[in-house]
């Protein structure tokens, strides 16, 4: 049985959302955790680069495959356990209780701790989290259509690991009150309203 639980999942920044408090703008534009921001992008970008340049850098399939799997594993652990907690105040994990039931827990920082996050780091986090899985999805189709089936297991691993983190962190943010469709609809509606208000205010 799978049980989902949620803790304070309404507060962390999503897709570059910012507080309206002008006094906190400068603080939120700084990268407070540059090392975490760097490694959030480094492992996942490196795995993509190695995959794309594998035939050029080395003709040895096994060496390239092991390198990509190591990078993907490091990326999964880093994003799940470090960068999500530091950059946007979110984390998720799975635990098994005494009865053998599997619990998926999605957690975010409490309201008073949200000021510790930075909108710049939030943008970096969500950009890397969303864009890179799209590359692996493209690689899956290109591998199938080009009949390079020996790479299929590698690109599928990249897709599964990175989409797992994406799903986990979106669930942390959205929580039980909304689904992905509603989140996308609300975000697009907010952007359209913002654009309309901007045009109205123009002389």
C-alpha distance (Angstrom), angle and dihedral (degrees) to the residues before:
residue distance angle dihedral
X1 . . .
X2 3.78 . .
X3 3.79 119.4 .
X4 3.79 123.3 -172.6
X5 3.77 122.5 -153.7
X6 3.76 131.4 -178.0
X7 3.81 134.4 -154.4
X8 3.82 124.5 -168.5
X9 3.79 93.4 -35.5
X10 3.80 101.1 163.8
X11 3.79 104.4 75.1
X12 3.82 117.1 63.8
X13 3.81 121.8 93.1
X14 3.80 117.6 -95.1
X15 3.82 127.6 -161.7
X16 3.80 92.3 -13.1
X17 3.78 99.0 -47.2
X18 3.80 112.0 164.7
X19 3.77 136.5 -159.8
X20 3.78 113.8 -106.6
X21 3.77 91.2 -135.1
X22 3.82 103.0 116.9
X23 3.79 92.6 -162.0
X24 3.81 90.4 64.3
X25 3.82 97.5 47.3
X26 3.80 98.0 98.8
X27 3.77 92.4 46.5
X28 3.78 92.1 50.2
X29 3.80 93.3 50.4
X30 3.81 92.8 58.1
X31 3.79 123.0 90.4
X32 3.78 103.0 -122.5
X33 3.79 93.5 179.4
X34 3.83 106.6 37.8
X35 3.80 94.1 162.6
X36 3.80 92.7 52.9
X37 3.82 90.3 45.6
X38 3.81 90.6 51.3
X39 3.80 96.3 49.7
X40 3.81 91.1 42.1
X41 3.81 86.9 68.0
X42 3.82 100.9 25.2
X43 3.81 101.5 70.1
X44 3.79 96.8 41.5
X45 3.80 94.2 43.5
X46 3.82 91.1 45.8
X47 3.82 91.4 53.1
X48 3.81 90.0 53.4
X49 3.82 93.1 46.5
X50 3.82 93.1 48.3
X51 3.81 90.4 49.8
X52 3.81 92.8 50.1
X53 3.82 94.3 45.4
X54 3.78 98.3 36.6
X55 3.81 95.7 106.6
X56 3.81 90.3 48.3
X57 3.81 98.6 43.3
X58 3.77 97.5 40.3
X59 3.76 138.3 -1.6
X60 3.80 91.4 -151.8
X61 3.77 108.3 105.5
X62 3.81 96.1 -168.2
X63 3.81 93.9 53.2
X64 3.82 91.7 49.4
X65 3.79 92.9 45.2
X66 3.82 93.2 51.1
X67 3.82 91.2 47.0
X68 3.81 92.7 50.9
X69 3.82 92.9 46.3
X70 3.82 91.0 50.1
X71 3.81 91.1 50.1
X72 3.80 91.8 47.5
X73 3.81 91.3 49.3
X74 3.81 92.3 48.9
X75 3.80 89.3 47.7
X76 3.79 93.7 50.4
X77 3.81 92.8 49.9
X78 3.82 94.0 43.7
X79 3.80 95.5 48.5
X80 3.79 94.6 42.6
X81 3.80 98.1 44.7
X82 3.80 107.7 24.1
X83 3.80 120.8 16.0
X84 3.81 96.9 42.2
X85 3.80 91.8 53.0
X86 3.81 95.3 44.1
X87 3.81 102.2 37.1
X88 3.81 102.9 39.7
X89 3.80 105.6 6.3
X90 3.81 94.6 -114.6
X91 3.79 133.4 125.2
X92 3.78 139.0 165.4
X93 3.76 134.8 -170.3
X94 3.79 144.8 159.9
X95 3.79 126.1 -117.4
X96 3.80 134.4 177.5
X97 3.80 118.6 -138.4
X98 3.81 128.6 -146.9
X99 3.82 91.4 -86.7
X100 3.79 92.4 55.4
X101 3.80 94.4 -107.4
X102 3.79 116.2 146.4
X103 3.82 114.0 -128.5
X104 3.81 121.5 -163.3
X105 3.79 108.6 -158.9
X106 3.82 122.7 -162.6
X107 3.79 115.2 -170.0
X108 3.80 139.6 176.2
X109 3.79 134.2 -177.9
X110 3.77 119.6 -86.8
X111 3.80 120.3 -100.9
X112 3.78 95.0 -98.1
X113 3.81 91.0 54.7
X114 3.81 97.3 50.7
X115 3.81 92.2 87.9
X116 3.81 86.9 70.0
X117 3.82 88.8 70.7
X118 3.80 124.4 84.5
X119 3.80 126.3 -139.7
X120 3.83 89.6 -141.7
X121 3.80 90.7 54.8
X122 3.80 90.0 44.0
X123 3.81 90.2 56.7
X124 3.80 91.1 48.4
X125 3.79 91.4 48.4
X126 3.81 97.8 48.7
X127 3.81 94.1 39.4
X128 3.80 92.3 55.1
X129 3.78 92.1 40.9
X130 3.82 94.5 53.0
X131 3.81 104.8 33.8
X132 3.81 101.1 48.2
X133 3.84 97.3 56.4
X134 3.81 87.7 54.2
X135 3.81 88.8 59.9
X136 3.80 91.2 52.7
X137 3.80 90.6 49.0
X138 3.81 88.7 53.7
X139 3.81 89.7 47.6
X140 3.81 90.7 54.2
X141 3.81 92.3 55.9
X142 3.81 93.9 41.6
X143 3.81 90.7 50.1
X144 3.80 91.5 52.1
X145 3.81 95.9 44.3
X146 3.82 93.7 45.2
X147 3.82 91.1 46.9
X148 3.82 93.0 -124.9
X149 3.77 89.1 141.3
X150 3.81 93.9 158.8
X151 3.82 86.6 73.8
X152 3.80 94.7 49.0
X153 3.82 95.5 92.2
X154 3.82 91.0 50.0
X155 3.80 96.5 49.3
X156 3.80 91.3 43.5
X157 3.80 89.1 54.1
X158 3.79 90.2 50.6
X159 3.80 90.9 49.6
X160 3.82 95.2 46.9
X161 3.82 96.6 45.7
X162 3.78 95.5 46.6
X163 3.80 95.7 41.5
X164 3.82 88.8 49.7
X165 3.80 90.4 58.6
X166 3.80 91.5 44.3
X167 3.80 92.2 51.2
X168 3.79 92.5 45.1
X169 3.79 94.9 51.7
X170 3.80 94.6 43.3
X171 3.82 87.9 52.6
X172 3.82 88.4 50.3
X173 3.80 90.5 55.4
X174 3.80 100.4 37.2
X175 3.80 96.9 39.3
X176 3.77 122.6 177.9
X177 3.79 97.0 -43.4
X178 3.76 98.2 73.4
X179 3.77 142.8 22.1
X180 3.80 129.7 -136.9
X181 3.78 93.3 -96.0
X182 3.79 92.9 54.0
X183 3.80 91.0 45.5
X184 3.80 92.4 53.6
X185 3.81 91.6 44.4
X186 3.82 92.6 50.3
X187 3.80 92.5 46.4
X188 3.82 93.1 50.6
X189 3.79 91.2 45.5
X190 3.80 90.4 52.7
X191 3.82 91.2 50.3
X192 3.82 92.5 49.2
X193 3.81 90.8 48.7
X194 3.80 91.1 48.9
X195 3.82 91.6 50.9
X196 3.81 91.3 48.0
X197 3.80 91.9 50.9
X198 3.80 90.8 48.9
X199 3.80 92.3 53.3
X200 3.82 90.8 46.7
X201 3.79 92.0 54.1
X202 3.82 93.3 49.8
X203 3.85 112.9 103.1
